[in-house]
Every structure is written in C-alpha cells, then in structure tokens.
Amino acid sequence: MRLAAVDREAAAGGLRVGQSVADARALMPRIIMKELDRPLLESAFADLADWHSNASPLVAILTDHAPYGDLMLDISGVPHLFGGEKAMLTMLIGRLRKLGYSVSGSIAPTIGAAWAISHFATSRILQPETMDMVLDALPVAALRLEQDQVAALTQMGLTRIGHVRQRPRKPLQARFGASLLVRLDQAYGAIEERMVPRLPVLDHYADQRFAEPISQLDDVLASAGDLAKELCEHLERHGLGAQSFHLFLYRVDHKVMTLSLNAARLTRDPEHIASLFRHRAQKLETENYDPGFGIDLIRLAASSLDQLDNAQLGAFETETGAADLDRLADRLASRLGAMSVLKLDFRQSHIPERAARLVPAMVAEAGSGSDHPALRRPLRLLPAPEQIRINAEVPDGLPASMIWRGQTYRLTKGAGPERLGPEWWRTGERLQLIKDRNEGALSVAFPAEGNISKPAKADKPAPHVPDLPLHDPEAVTRDYYLVEDGEGHRFWVFRHGFHRPGAPALWYLHGFFS
C-alpha cells in the first residue's frame, strides 16, 4: 500500500505521494491515514468535469494515470468570451482554489504539452513557437509514461525529454516499445491526439450568466423562458427545428443539474418549450431540486435537429387539431414521464393482436399502417380472447345467443363472417406490445483529495413488458362476427377453426364496439 495524497503537514515531514505506508509510518509514527474511496472520488470528479462545460462545451477526463485528477478542455474559439487566454486560465484556476482545491493549469497547442506543463512546470500559456524549447527541458515523466519506462530512461541518463528526442527512434522503440514514441509525437504535435468529451457536443445553445447566484425555481424558469426565445431565434436563422431540449443549471459549488425533455415533433416555438419545462419543474420541485449555494449560469441547448422551414398559412385553411394533440402529449409526458403517455402504432398485420402496438407518444415511429384500413375494428380488445358458449340456428349461421361469464345475452343482429387465416410468413416470433429499448487544449490537474459528493442514484427500472406467447404459424383460421344484443351492446366474437360434425365448436369473445 502506498500514499495517494498527502497534506501540507505530511509533506513538510518528508512524506510524498507514492511512498509506501511502512516508510511513512517510520518517518511519522503518529500519522493518520484514510483508505482511498476510488468509486466515490471518480464520481465526484465526474461531477466537477461536467460543471466545467460552462467554460467550454468540450470537456474530458484524462485517464492515463487515474480516472480522476486530470481535466482537459478544448478552448478553440472560446477564450474571447473571457477576455483572452490569460484571463480564462486565471479565472478557471482561481475559482477552483477558492473552493479549496490545490490546482495547476496550462494552455498549450497539444494535449500532451498542456498535461506536461500543468504537472511539471508553473501554470502558464505555452505558445507554439516556444513549445519545443520548453518541453525539451522537462523530465521524461512529463510524457505520461509508465513508471518502469521512466526508471529505465533515468538509468540510461535520459532524464530530460530533449535527451530522448536526440536519440535514434528505432533503438528507442526496440527498448521501450512504441508507446514511448507515440507519447513523444503527441506532445510535440506530430500525431494528433483527440479527446473524448463527457457530454455530447451541442452546437446550438443559449446561456445566461448572473452577477449574483439565484436559487428560486421561479427565477430559473423565467430565465429558461428568455433563453427559449433566444435559442428559437437562433434555430430560425439556420432553418432548423429540434425535438430534444436540455437545461443545464451550473451551481457555484461545482455541481451541474441537467433537465432534459423531448417534443413529439420538430419545434422552435419558445412558448411551448418554456411550458414544457414549467410542467417538468413542478415534479422536480417536489423531488430533488437542490440549488445548493446558488446558480450562476443557466444554459439551454437543443439536439435531435432537422430542417424545419417556415410554413405559410392560407386564409381558408382549417385546423385539424393534430398540433394541439402533439402539444398535449408533450405536456403530459413532461409531467408524468415519457413511458406514461403511450399511443397506438399500427403495424402491417391482419391478426388483431399484431395490428397495433403501444409506443411512447414522444418517440412514436411511423408505422407501415394496416393492410385493411377500411375494415371496422372494435375500440376495445380484451387482453386475451375469452371462451364463450354460442347457440346458432344452423352450424354455420349467425349466433342467436351467447353465454359469457355466466350471463346470457340474446343476440338480435349480426354480420359476418370475416375469415382471418394464420400469417404463414411468420415463424416463432414473440408478440410485443412495447418495443424493447434495448485547436488548443486546456489542462487542469488536481490532487486526489477535495470536496467529494455522493454518487448519483441508480435509474428507475424499466417498465414491465408483458411476456406474450410465441406466434404459432400452424394456428387455425378464425371466423369473426359482429353481433348485437337487445340492449344495443355490440360484441366481436369468433369461431376457432372450421365446423366439424360431431365436434363442439369453440367460440371466443375478443372485443367490444362502442
């Protein structure tokens, strides 16, 4: 076991990171040690990384040495928003130090150079014309090498990066492997090194900064409404519409809260977007809304973009109500949850159980439609057909009476039959109602300590999907009848198979007409 972090008092006593616990206790017998909680630290640093998206949309964690401690920002096209690179670096480092972190940072043309400066030199901005000279003077450990590689290079007298660059490449590769040359080329820009952002890149967003932090939910929603107008004007200039919207609330205590929702169709209506967040906020306020010590930045972003041209309405056009239904579905889903608002999606099948399925109204797929759109179907189907007893004047005639659940119904009218056969092209397919879901770089280095938050709670379990039986391609035909009793109740019944002399016919009730 080795030391992962030390405080100032321990460092003054001669302890250092990487030292064995036995040696540390020999130097300071009264030292107090705590075991490192790596999962908790990783979770806390991930929250801290997401919080830095208020400075740059491209934020990543370098995991070369540990999944925490090294934060990387791509600041291409960003520094002018903060008054230049120097002001931006000062602001980022300063606010972290105010939170109690020990931190160093640098700005450099490459990720490798930025990491090397932030770990083995003072915080500074490295210009391209001086990058080679500065890197040559740094120790070889600044190349993000393995410990055994650093030790072997040091034994050979190659203590500086400049010493390594002067040696032939082939012997170096044969002795230390290709990773040494890769790290060397990445640091000097001969090989491009790309970062993997933690959050998806959002090209269309609007944000608002506050001179004094806010905490009231009403103030947050009012700002979201203003940002919706600004974002929709931006989308209109580009001829775009969006279906997904994300509200980021950046707290002063390095936390970020995210609230995302979807619309049923492409939109850039600011009033509609603002109303969706109001409905979602009503649920958020009673659950886990926690502004902490205040919110100093709000960002509204759009994703799932597509072309949305302006539409000109005619003087004699009539409203179909489809847009109002979509808005209603949006409001209900934002308040109750996406899986709580479902709608029917018609499929290519003439079997009643397969002709439609339930899908979330927010992400409903355009189905292929029904094979027989002119056929009348009941408004309500039973979960499973229920067996009934039918009396008919002749074996193949219309039903005259029906016994269902112990009650007798005298049938006065009837129509049929409509014969449905098995779908011969399907084999062994399970029925489903709900489809299964199955240019520069800024480096900031942190010690393995600081304010730590609890990991996020686990997501809610997926909704229950009914386990329906496998389709049987050998199933017999069905003869469906629409019948009506004396009180005007209309039923949808069918005979299972053909009539056979001497064998009782099997009848089932499948649905009800309005």
Disulfide bonds with the S-S distance in Angstrom:
none
